[in-house]
């Protein structure tokens, strides 16, 4: 039974009811192969940054000037098929330059009734990328798409006005996403700078910036000396797990100062297994340190999850003493000094890790007064909350974009 092709998307703007056009690409696009512009800058196509000047890439490239005359002209608005386009859709150039003959350059045969931004989004959709996989051929360790093969790929599009509405909505959403991405980057940089200011530099005993009324020299302590309990979690095998019971906290739940609660991916053991294996129960407020990458040594404070909990053998349980602030310690365990130390201690085969002994021997600079510890810890906790808020907003916006790309196109 032949599956009937969709004639319109699920989600449409008011006033649009006509069926979308279904046309092979060769009737809409033409191959562009203009050469002899060797004086223009050379362009490269990247998966993460799109079309860029090759000289801006952090790689040492030497040109054979005699071959540049065979490079193809690229102008703003041209689409580019890279050797691995099936992985990320086609790229669109906003630059003028030349690029390797290995790339395919194309554009509309007739620009009339074509909204360029709409087609940029269409070419990035996962359904379109999957359609390319059916026409790719092997080249070295990757794939390539010839223009003739691309010409047989069927594309589906609406009227010019509907194209513009879709493109405008997605462009506005992309701009909002970029704002939140920049905000997350800015906050991360602010936190990185403040960690350097509010904690002493290596071989120093006072930070550069302090809260009022604190002036005492910080003391150097071994990490293990700050805790009333410092031990590893339990060795739990797949056969020991159950559908309900006591929650098993894994390395994947541990972020840098952040507990990552992966809903739907929780692991459990039964009460019977807990007793049989004599497991170490963990509690809200405990610091959990992952001895495995990535990165090894990352730590977070265990939140209240309304269930009894244990943790895996590759996690270290660190329960602070009364004289130590857990919030302060977990922030100290996010500093560059700490991660450099951890990196220097990694050992093992394919899954390198830091031993609990090496973790225990890490030197921590810590205020003698717990109130100073608490103020620093509380400040960074608030900053982490703000960063997490922007990350959640960003994730929701990305999910919204994914939903729109799935439902505003065929």
C-alpha positions in Angstrom: 0.0 0.0 0.0 1.5 3.3 -1.1 1.7 5.9 1.7 -0.1 9.1 0.8 2.2 12.1 0.7 1.3 15.0 3.0 0.1 18.0 1.2 0.3 20.5 4.1 2.0 20.7 7.5 0.2 20.2 10.8 0.8 23.8 12.0 -0.1 26.8 9.8 -0.7 30.5 10.2 -4.3 31.7 9.8 -5.5 32.2 6.3 -3.3 29.6 4.6 -5.1 26.5 3.3 -3.5 25.7 -0.1 -1.6 22.5 -0.6 2.2 22.9 -0.7 4.2 22.3 -4.0 6.1 19.0 -4.4 8.9 19.5 -6.8 12.3 17.9 -7.6 15.2 20.2 -6.7 16.5 20.3 -10.3 13.5 22.3 -11.3 14.2 25.0 -8.7 18.0 25.2 -8.4 21.1 25.5 -10.6 24.7 24.5 -10.1 27.1 27.5 -9.9 30.7 26.9 -10.9 32.3 30.3 -11.6 36.1 30.2 -11.5 39.0 32.6 -12.0 38.6 34.7 -8.9 41.8 33.7 -7.1 42.3 37.2 -5.6 39.3 36.7 -3.3 39.6 35.2 0.2 39.3 31.4 0.6 36.2 30.2 2.5 35.6 26.9 4.4 32.4 25.2 5.5 32.3 24.2 9.1 29.6 22.2 11.0 29.5 24.6 14.0 30.1 28.0 12.5 28.8 27.7 8.9 30.8 29.4 6.1 33.9 31.2 7.4 37.1 32.7 6.1 39.6 29.9 6.1 42.3 32.2 7.5 40.2 32.6 10.6 40.3 28.9 11.4 42.8 27.9 14.1 44.8 25.7 11.7 47.9 26.2 9.7 47.0 26.0 6.0 49.4 26.6 3.1 47.8 27.5 -0.2 49.0 26.3 -3.6 48.3 29.6 -5.4 48.4 27.9 -8.8 45.2 26.0 -7.9 43.2 28.9 -6.6 42.1 29.8 -10.1 40.1 26.6 -10.1 38.3 27.5 -6.8 34.6 28.3 -7.1 33.1 31.8 -6.5 30.8 32.0 -3.5 28.5 35.0 -3.0 26.1 36.0 -0.2 23.0 33.9 -0.5 24.6 30.9 -2.2 23.9 27.5 -0.8 26.9 25.1 -0.3 26.9 21.4 -0.2 29.9 20.2 1.8 31.4 16.7 1.8 29.4 15.9 4.9 26.2 17.9 4.3 24.0 14.9 5.2 25.1 15.3 8.8 23.9 18.9 9.2 22.0 20.2 6.2 23.3 22.6 3.6 25.1 25.8 4.6 24.3 29.3 3.4 27.0 31.8 2.8 26.9 35.4 4.0 30.4 36.0 2.7 32.0 36.6 -0.7 35.0 34.5 -1.5 36.2 31.3 -3.2 36.1 27.7 -2.0 37.5 24.3 -3.0 36.1 22.6 -6.1 35.1 19.8 -3.8 32.2 21.9 -2.7 29.0 22.2 -4.7 27.6 25.7 -5.0 24.0 26.3 -6.0 21.2 28.8 -5.9 17.7 29.4 -7.3 17.1 29.3 -11.0 14.5 32.0 -10.5 14.4 34.0 -7.2 10.8 35.1 -7.8 8.5 33.8 -5.1 11.4 32.4 -3.1 12.1 33.5 0.5 15.7 32.7 1.1 15.4 32.4 4.9 12.6 29.9 4.5 14.9 27.6 2.4 17.7 27.9 4.9 15.5 26.5 7.6 14.1 23.8 5.2 17.6 22.6 4.4 18.5 22.3 8.2 15.5 20.1 9.0 16.2 16.6 10.2 13.7 15.2 7.6 15.5 16.9 4.8 18.9 15.7 6.0 17.6 12.2 6.2 16.4 12.5 2.6 20.0 13.4 1.6 21.3 10.1 3.1 19.4 8.2 0.4 21.4 9.9 -2.4 24.9 10.1 -0.9 27.8 8.2 -2.2 31.0 7.3 -0.3 34.2 9.4 -0.5 37.1 8.4 1.6 35.8 8.1 5.2 32.8 10.4 4.6 30.0 10.9 2.1 29.4 13.4 -0.7 26.3 14.6 -2.6 26.6 15.4 -6.3 24.4 18.2 -7.6 22.7 15.7 -10.0 21.8 13.5 -7.1 20.5 16.4 -5.1 18.4 17.3 -8.2 16.3 14.2 -7.7 15.5 15.1 -4.0 11.9 16.2 -3.8 11.3 19.5 -1.8 8.0 20.7 -0.5 7.2 24.4 -0.1 4.2 26.8 0.3 3.4 30.1 -1.3 5.8 33.0 -1.1 3.7 34.8 1.6 3.6 31.7 3.8 7.3 31.1 3.3 7.9 34.6 4.7 5.6 34.1 7.7 7.4 30.9 8.6 10.9 32.3 8.1 10.0 35.5 10.1 8.7 33.4 13.1 11.8 31.2 13.1 14.2 34.1 12.7 12.7 35.9 15.7 12.9 32.6 17.7 16.6 32.2 16.7 17.3 35.7 17.8 15.8 35.0 21.2 17.8 31.8 21.4 21.0 33.7 20.6 20.3 36.2 23.3 19.9 33.5 25.9 23.0 31.7 24.7 25.0 34.9 25.0 23.5 35.5 28.5 24.6 32.0 29.6 28.1 32.5 28.2 28.4 35.9 29.9 27.2 34.5 33.3 29.7 31.6 32.9 32.5 34.0 32.3 31.4 36.2 35.2 31.4 33.1 37.5 34.8 32.1 36.2 36.2 35.5 37.0 34.6 35.7 40.4 36.0 32.2 41.4 39.4 33.6 40.7 38.7 36.7 42.8 37.0 35.1 45.8 39.3 32.2 46.2 43.1 32.6 46.8 45.5 32.1 43.8 47.9 29.2 44.0 50.4 29.6 46.8 48.6 32.5 48.3 46.6 32.6 51.6 44.1 35.4 51.0 41.7 36.0 48.1 41.8 39.2 46.1 38.3 40.2 47.0 36.6 39.6 50.4 33.5 40.4 52.3 33.6 43.1 54.9 34.8 42.2 58.4 36.9 39.3 57.3 40.7 39.7 57.2 42.2 36.5 58.7 44.6 34.4 56.6 43.0 31.3 55.1 44.3 28.0 56.1 45.5 25.1 53.9 43.7 21.8 54.6 43.6 18.4 53.0 40.2 17.9 51.4 39.6 14.7 53.4 40.1 16.7 56.7 37.0 18.8 56.0 34.5 15.9 56.1 33.1 13.6 58.8 32.7 11.0 56.1 34.7 10.5 53.0 34.1 7.2 51.3 33.1 5.7 47.9 29.7 4.5 46.9 28.7 0.9 46.4 29.4 -1.6 43.7 26.0 -2.2 42.1 25.7 -4.5 39.1 22.9 -4.7 36.6 21.6 -7.9 38.3 21.3 -6.0 41.6 18.9 -3.3 40.2 15.2 -3.2 40.6 12.2 -1.2 39.3 11.5 0.6 42.6 13.0 0.9 46.0 16.1 2.9 46.9 17.4 5.4 44.3 20.9 4.7 42.8 22.6 8.1 42.1 25.0 7.7 39.2 28.0 9.7 37.8 25.6 11.0 35.1 23.6 12.7 37.8 26.6 14.8 38.8 27.3 18.1 37.1 29.7 20.9 38.0 28.0 22.2 41.2 24.7 20.9 39.7 22.7 17.8 40.4 21.2 16.5 37.1 18.0 14.7 37.7 17.5 12.6 34.5 13.8 11.9 34.7 12.9 8.5 33.2 16.4 7.2 33.6 16.4 6.6 37.3 18.0 3.4 38.7 16.9 1.6 41.8 17.8 -1.3 44.1 15.4 -3.1 46.4 15.4 -2.8 50.2 16.5 -6.5 50.3 19.5 -5.8 48.1 20.4 -2.7 50.2 20.6 -4.8 53.3 22.3 -7.8 51.6 25.1 -5.6 50.1 25.3 -3.5 53.3 25.1 -0.3 51.1 26.1 3.1 52.3 23.1 5.4 52.5 23.5 9.0 51.3 21.5 12.0 52.4 20.4 15.4 51.1 23.3 17.8 51.8 26.0 15.3 51.1 28.6 16.3 48.5 28.9 13.6 45.7 32.1 13.7 43.6 32.4 11.8 40.3 35.8 10.1 40.0 35.1 9.5 36.3 35.1 12.0 33.4 33.8 14.2 32.0 35.3 16.1 33.7 36.6 13.9 36.5 36.2 15.4 39.9 33.0 17.3 39.3 30.9 17.6 42.4 27.5 18.7 43.5 25.3 18.7 46.6 22.7 16.0 46.8 19.2 17.6 46.9 16.2 16.2 48.7 14.6 13.7 46.3 11.9 12.2 48.7 13.5 8.8 48.5 16.2 6.9 50.2 19.5 6.9 48.2 22.8 5.2 47.6 25.5 6.0 45.0 27.8 4.1 42.6 31.3 3.0 43.4 32.8 5.6 41.1 31.3 8.4 43.2 32.9 9.6 46.4 30.6 10.6 49.3 31.8 13.6 51.2 29.8 14.6 54.3 31.0 17.9 55.7 31.7 18.5 59.4 30.0 21.2 61.4 32.9 23.6 60.9 32.7 23.4 57.1 30.1 24.8 54.6 29.1 22.3 51.9 28.2 25.2 49.6 31.7 26.7 49.9 33.4 23.3 49.3 31.4 22.4 46.2 32.2 25.8 44.7 35.9 25.3 45.5 35.7 22.0 43.7 34.7 23.9 40.5 37.8 26.0 40.3 40.5 25.7 37.6 43.1 24.9 40.3 41.1 21.9 41.4 40.4 20.5 38.0 44.1 20.9 37.0 45.0 18.9 40.0 42.4 16.2 39.2 43.7 16.0 35.6 47.2 15.4 36.8 46.0 12.5 38.9 44.0 10.6 36.3 45.0 6.9 35.8 43.6 3.8 34.3 42.9 2.4 30.9 40.1 3.4 28.6 38.1 4.8 31.5 40.5 7.0 33.4 39.6 8.1 36.9 41.0 9.8 40.0 41.4 7.7 43.1 39.7 8.6 46.3 43.2 8.7 47.9 44.3 11.4 45.4 41.1 13.3 46.0 41.7 13.2 49.7 45.1 14.7 49.4 44.0 17.8 47.4 44.9 21.0 49.3 42.0 23.4 49.9 42.4 27.0 51.0 39.6 27.7 53.4 38.5 30.6 55.7 38.9 29.9 59.3 35.5 31.4 60.0 32.6 29.4 58.8 30.5 32.6 58.3 32.9 33.7 55.5 32.6 30.2 54.0 28.8 30.5 54.1 28.7 33.9 52.5 30.9 32.8 49.6 29.0 29.6 49.1 25.6 31.4 49.3 26.7 34.0 46.7 27.8 31.3 44.2 24.6 29.3 44.9 22.5 32.3 43.8 24.7 32.8 40.7 24.3 29.1 39.8 20.5 29.4 40.2 20.5 32.4 37.8 22.7 30.4 35.3 20.4 27.4 35.6 17.3 29.6 35.0 18.8 30.9 31.7 19.8 27.4 30.7 16.3 26.1 31.3 14.8 29.0 29.2 17.3 28.3 26.5 16.5 24.6 26.5 12.7 25.3 26.3 13.3 27.7 23.3 15.4 25.0 21.5 12.6 22.5 22.1 10.1 25.0 20.8 12.2 25.5 17.6 12.5 21.7 17.2 8.7 21.4 17.5 8.1 24.2 15.0 10.6 22.7 12.5 8.7 19.4 12.8 5.3 20.8 12.4 5.5 23.9 10.2 7.1 21.9 7.3 6.2 18.7 5.5 
